[in-house]
Amino acid sequence: MTIYRRLLFLFIWGLFSIMPLFPQWGNLPRVSPESQGISSSDIKRYFDAMLSCPTGEPHGIMILRHGKVVGELFPKPFDGAYSQMLYSVSKTFVGVAVGLAIEENRLKLTDRVAVFFPELLPDSISDYLADMTVRDLLTMTAGVQPDPLMRTTGADWIRRYLAKPIAKPGEVFHYDSMCSYLLSAIVQRVTGQKLLEYLWPRIFEPMHIVEVDWEESPEGINTGGWGLRMHVESMAKFGQLLLNKGNWEGKQLISPDWVEEMTSSLQETGMADTYGFHTWRCDYPNAYRADGALGQYIIVAPDEDMVVAITQANTSNGVAERQIVWKLLREVKREPLPESDAYATLLHTQRSCSLPLAQAKKRVRCLSFIQNKQISLGANGLDWKSLRFEPGLKDTLRIIITTASDEEFTLLAGLGGWLSTRTDACPPYAIKAIGRFQGIHPPFYVAGCYGGDNNSLNLKVRYTNWGSGADIFLRIEKNQLFLSFKENGKRNAYDVVAKME
């Protein structure tokens, strides 16, 4: 072997030896569904049902059986290489962090919440505030009525929470992200580390999950109940960790007793699903899930040895989508199935799938009416202040956008096809908390496509490493401009005041 071949060999060997240290997408093994006892046709029917479900728009789906990927779907313009903003799915990671702190003897379920924040307590402490425990926060039975506006009207969230009227803790379930925030603050107080810093060497690093961030509050605390951002594959890995009772590749990262307890049915909720320690028990036998707004899920089905991770834009309570998952789970077999041509069909679907495009004609004549004109916008869900349409390359539209925070970026949209743009401008965000995006690292990627005719323009926009988006309908009537927005797949559009200069 010549010296050059040796150097090439050493370079390639070194590259592969350090690959687990780099951002992980495609790290889990991919196999045919049949090899794991599932029909490729059943996986494809599941994907088709999710794509056609009227209440949801899937952005990323990954299905594991026996720890292997048997199906994954990322409809264009989304891609498995992009992280996604997680809402209340974040809460289950908080539950794990609390369990780790308990295992390290830094914390107990019976610890009183007030003890951790002596300088933030009100002048008069009620008996109920004195009685509130870590367990009460975990089961959402703290006795405080949820108040989402508390995050938007002041920066001292802990003090404001502890000053709220409190009913007897441990009795009534009130789903409240501030319970998770208080737990994040407690973990930070007893460990000296923010939640993300604490979980990093204990959970994320051993699982080769290296591309993750978590929003922080004005108080410098990871938000806990929302704001975690990671890949769909990382979500699936986390579900597999829970399915394995805290074991990953032979190393026990979480106590199996804690996983068993946190995923048990511990608290009635007044709904069909019960609650554990920041984990939902499903109405499917022995299944549990992490659950977030817009239909984000990490569903764990121990009896079937399966995990399903989902991000989407959902407009309902997610029951319809979960029923589609249950139907798939009922079809799995214990033994491998014969390989079939259906697997090739499934792979083609996974490669070619796209969200519906804007209907396109060769020419969108209405553009001549609006090109190079500044359009000021009234209130809208994208938090855009103005936009200006400019001609681009062939079949490309350039839109210069100014956000409500006076950031400006250029969006590219393809005529009947998606184009992607990189920007540091913050994406639309349903959570309006003070200091939002602190701890979240750009860049962001936004994809667009457009179509239309003589009098109208349809612009579709999706923030592909965040999850939000909108369809924008522009029409011209008697030389007047009208705009309608439809956000995150919602059925009904709403009109936006538009003034053209």
N, C-alpha and C positions, 0 to 999 in steps of 0.2 A: 504494500500500500504506500503510495507516494505521500510526501508531506502535505500536499494540497488536499488529497483525499482524506487524510487523517484529520486535518483542520476542519474540513467540511463535515465529517462524521461527528467530531466533537461539538461543532456548532449546532448541528441538528439534534444531537443527544441532549445538549444543554437547553435548547429551546423547548423540547418536550418535557424535560425535567422540571422547568419552572413554569410551565403552562398553568398549573392549578393556582398560581399566585395572581394570574391576570383575571380580568372580569369574566365571569363564568356564564356563558350561554352555550348550550350544547355539551355541557359537562356530564349530564346524566346519560346513561346508555339508551339508545333508540333501538327498538326491536319491533317485529311484526306483532300485531294484536293476537294473531292466532297462536304464536309461541307462548302466550300468557293466558290462553283460554278465553279469548274474546274474538268475536268475528269482526273483521275489517268493515263489513257491511253495517254492523251495529254501530261502530264508531262513526262511520260516515252518516248514518241516519241521525245520530245524536248531533253531529255538527250541523247537518241540514236543518234539524228542528230548532237549534239555537239561532241559526241565521234567519230563519223565517218567523221566529217568535215575535209577536207584535209589540211586546213590552220591553224588548231589549235589543241592543246592538253590541255583539261580542267584539272585544278588542284583542283578547288573548285567552286561550284555553289550553291547558296541559293535563293529560290523563296519565297517571302512573298505575301500574299493577306490578306487585312484587318488586317495587323500587325501580322499575324500568318504564321509560316513556313509550306508551303504545299509541298515542295520538296527540297531536298538537295543531292548533289552528290560530293563525295570526292574520286576519283578513287585511289586505292592503288598504290603507297605507301603514297599518301597524306591523310590528316586527318583533320577534322574540328577543332581539338584541337591545330593545328599548326598555328602560325602567318605567314603572307605572306608579302614580301617586295612589297610596292606599288610604282609605278613610278608616272605618272602625275595625277593619282587619288588623290594624295596628294594636288593638286592645289585647289580642291573644298573646302578642309578643311581650306586653306588659305583664300578663299573667305568668309567663315563663320567667321573666326577670325577678318577680317577687318570689317565686319558688326557689330560684338560685340563691337569693339573699337569705331566705329562710334556711336553706341547706348549709349555708356558710355561717349560720348562727348570728347573722346581723339583724335579724328580724323575726317576729313571731306573728301568727295570725291574730293572736289576742292582744297585740300591742295597741294602745290607745292612740288615735290619730293626733289628738291635741298635744301629746307629749313631744311630737316631732317639730312643732311650730310655736314654741312658747312666745316668741316676739311678735307673732302675727295673730294671736288670739284676741277676741273682743274683750272689753273691760269686764263684762259679766259673762261667765261661762255657764251655760245651762247643764243640767244633769245629762241630757241627751247628747250634747256635744262631748261631754266628758266620757260618755259611754261608747262613742263611735269607734270601731276597731278597723284594723286592716282587712279583716274578713268581710266586714260590711261593705267596704269599698269594692272588694273583689266580686261580691255578689250583687252589686248595685242596690243595696238596701241601706244606704247611709242615712236616709231620713230627710234628705234635702230635695226640694222640688227642683227639677232641671230648669236652668235659666240660660239658654244659648246666648242671650244678649250680654251676659256677664263678660264674655271674651271680647266684645266689640266696644265696650264703653269704659274700660279701665285697664290698666296694666298690672295691678296688684291682684292677681287672680286668686291666690291662696287666701289672702286676708278677706277678700270679698266673699269667698265661698264659706269660710268659717264663721262669718257674721250673719249668714242666712238663717232664717227660722228652721229649726230641726225637729222633726217628729221622732218617735222612738226608733232607733236604728235596729236593723236585723229583721224587720218584719215585711215591709212593703217594697216591691220591686219598682224602681224608677230608673229607666235606662238613661245614663248621664255620662257624657264623655269627661266631665270634670272629676268623676270618681277615678278614672284612669289617670288623669293629670295629677291628682293628689298622690296616687301610688308612684308615679314617675318621680315626683318631688321627694317622696319618702325614700325611694331607692337611692336617689342622689344624695340625700342627707346621710344615710347610713353607710354608703360606700365611698363618698367623695367623688363619684364619677356620674356624669350624665348617663341616662339610660342606654344610649347608643354606645358610649364608651365602655360601659359595663358589660353589655352583651357581646361586644366585638370579639374579645379573645375567648369567650366562653361558648358562643354559639356560631357567630358568623364566620370567623376565621377558620375554625376546624371544618366547617362545611363548605369552604371555598366560596363564600358569599362575600365578595369584596367590593361590590358596587352598590352601596346602600347609603341613604342619608335620612335624616329625621328632623322635621321642623322643630324649632325652639320657640318658647314663649318669650314675652318681654322680660320675664324673670330669669331667663337663661336656663330653662328646664325643657327637656324634650316633651312635646305636647302629649305624648302617651296615647290618648284616645283617638288620635288621628295623626296624619302627617308623615308616616313612614313611606319611603319610596324605594322600590326594588323591582327586580325582574320577575316575571311570572314563573320562570323556572326556579328562582329562589323561593317563591311562595310554595311551589310544589315540594321542594326540598324540606322546607319547614314542616309541611304536612306529613312528609315521610318520617321526619324526626319524631313527631308526636305518635305516629302509627307504630314506630319502633320502640315506644315507651322511653324516649329520650336517648336512644342509642344511635350513634352514627359511625359506620364503618368500624364497629367493634369498640368504640370509645363511648362511655356513658357520660353524655353532656348534661342531662337533666335527670333528676331522681325519677325512677319509674313510678314510685308512690305518688310523687307530685303530679306527674302526667295523668295518672289514674284519677286523682282527686279533682284536678282542675277541669277535666273533661267529663266529669260525672254530672248527673242531674241533681243540683244542690238547691235550686231556688225556683219556685213557681213564678211564672211571669204574667199570668192572665191570658196567655196565648197557648197554642198547641205545643210550641217549643219551650223547653225549660232552659235554665242557665246554670253554668258551672262557675269556675273562676275565670271570668272574661272569655268564656267559650260557650257557644250555643249547642244544646242537644237537639238533634233533628227529629222530625216525625218519621224518618226512615229508621228501621231497626238498627240500633247500636251505632248509629252514625252521629258525628258531631262536626262543628264547623267554626271557623273564624268568618265573620260576616261584616261587610262594609257597605256604605252607601253606593248607589248606582249598580248594585248587584255584584260586588266583589266577594269572592268566596275562596276559602281553602276548606274543602270538604274531605273528611277522613271517614272511610268506611272499613273498619277493622275486619268485619266478617268476610268481606270480599278482598281484603288486602289491597285496597285502592285509595288513591288520592286524586282529587280533581281540583285544580286551581283555575279560577276564572276572574278576568277583569272585563267589565263591560259598561255601557251606558244604559242603565235600566230605569224605566219610568214607573215601576210599581213596587210591590213588596217582595218580588223575587220568587213567589210561590210557583209560578208557571215554569220558570227556569229550573228550579230545584226538582220539580216533578219530572222534567226531562232527564235530569241526572239519575233520579231513582229508577226510571225505566231502563236506562243503560245498565245500572247496577244489577237489576234483576236478570239480565241476559247472560252474565258471565258464567263460565264453567270452571270446574276445578282442574281439569286436565287440558293440556294443549290441544288445539284444533288443527286439522289439516291445513296447510298453506293453500291459498287460492289467489286467483287473479284479482279478487276484490282489494287486495292490499295495494296493488299498483294503482287502482282507481282512487283509493284513499290518499296515497301519496300525491297523486296529481291534484286532488282537491286541496290538500294542504299547501301545495306550492302555488296554485293559481288563484286561490280564493281572494276576493276583493269585496269591500263594502260597496253598496250601490253607488255608481257614478252619477254625476249630473248629466242629464240628457243633453247631448251635444249635436249641433248642426255645424255645417262647414263654416258658416259665418254667423256671428252674434251681432246683428246690426245695431242693437241698442247701445253698444259700446261707444259708437261715434258720438252719442249724445252726452255721455258722462266722462269720456277720456280727458285726463289732465285737469279735472275740476275737483276742488276740495269739497267733500261731503261731510258735514258736521252731523253727528249722531246724538240722539237723546239716549236715555237710560237703556242699557241692553246687557244681556248676560255675559257677553264677552269682555265687558269693560273697555270697549273701544270708544274713543272720543271722536275720531274722524278717519276717513279713508280717501284715497285718491287712486283712481285706476289709470295705469299707464300701459302703452303698448309694449310688449316684450318680443322675444323671438317667435318664430312661427308656432302658432297654436299655444302660446304662452301668454298669460296675463300677469302683469305686475301690479300689486296693490300695496301702496304705501300707507301703513297703518300707524296712527298715534293712539296709544293706550290712555286710560284714565289717569295713570301716573306719569304721563308725558314722556313715556318711552316710545321710540319710533323704530319700526322695523319694516322690512319688505317681505311680503308674502307672495310666493309664486304659485300659480294655479294652472293646471294643464287643461286643454280642451278635450274633455272626455278621458282624462287620465290624471293620476295623482303626481304632483311634484312636491318635493320637500324642501323646506327652508330652515336653516339654523339661525337662532336668535338668542340673545341674552334677555330680551324683554319677557317679563313674567307672564305666564299663561292665565287664562280665566280660572277662577278658583271659587267654588261655592262657599267655602269657609271665609268669613270676613273678619276674622280675629285680628286684633291689634298686633302688629309686628309679624304678620304672616309672611312666609317665604324665608324667614331667618333660619339658617341651617340647611336650606335647599340650594343645591349647586347647579347653576346653568352649565352648558347651554340647554335650550329647549328646542325641540323640533316640531314644526307645524307644517302639515301637508294640505294642499288645496287642489280642487278640480272645479271646473266650471262648464256651463252650457247655457243655452238660451235660444232666443229667436229675435225677431224684429223689435219686440217691445219689452222683453224680459231677460233677466239674467239670474241664473241659479248658481250660487257659490257655496261649495261644501268645504268646511274647514275642520281639521282634526289635529289636536296637539298630541303627537304620537308617543312622546315619552312623558306624558302627564295623564291624558285620558279624556279631557274635556273637549268640546267642539260644538259646532253649530252649522245649520243650513241657513243660508241667507237668500231671501227671495227679493229681487229688485224688479220693479216694473215701472214703465213710463206711460202715463196717460195724460194726453193733452198737454204735453211739455212739462208735466209735473212728475216728480220722483217719489216713489213709495217704496218703503223697505219693510220686510217682515223677517223675524228671526224664529228659528226653531232650535232649541238647545238640547243637546245630549239625547237626541232621538225622541223627544217629546212629540206627542201627536199633534198638538195644537200650536200653531205659530202665533206670535203677537207682533203688532205693528210697532215700529220705531220711528220717532220723528226724525226726519232727514232734511237738512237744508243744504242746498248746493250753491256754491259760490263760483 
